[in-house]
Amino acid sequence: MQEQEERNEARKNKILLSIVAVLLVIIVTMAIFYVRSTHPRTQAKREATKIAKESAHLESVDNFYWFTRKETYFSVTGKDDKGEAIAVIIPKAGEKITVLNQKDGVDEQQVRQIIETDYKEKSIQKVSLGMYNDKPTWEVVTKNDDGLLSYYLLSFEKAEEIMVIKNV
């Protein structure tokens, strides 16, 4: 009888150990997948921040944006060495960097408010800052209840409508 109980206890321990091992493998696999899937964004943010610090004397970073329209741009916002709020827009190719004083335009929160109020959009998926037709531009992507996406391009200076593509 004692021997039977010991075998049952050993079997329970093996099952428990197997479950823990399987869960551990799942967690490690998910962690590896997450790190690999976010690596390009992390690398782009790191490089954009380095360029912004070197070329625009950026001291602190508040936001990072990845903007893709005709071309790809990486943008960072934050404060420079004088304490001024700036936005630095860097083309993926790295040639002409644009430095904007944030007080000369609208920020992300103002853009979100405009989209929610003026365009009656509730589900904002993404907001990014970049260049469109050589002008600083905010891109806002929204999703409606049917799962359709809308794209809004608004000017950095006054949030004036540049282009709207609805229900894609």
Secondary structure, 3 states (H helix, E strand, C coil): CHHHHHHHHHHHHHHHHHHHHHHHHHHHHHHHHHHHHHHHHHHHHHHHHHHHHHHHCEEEEEEEEEEECCCEEEEEEEEECCCCEEEEEEECCCCCCEEEEHHHCCCHHHHHHHHHHHCCCCCEEEEEEEEECCEEEEEEEEECCCCCEEEEEEECCCCCEEEEECCC
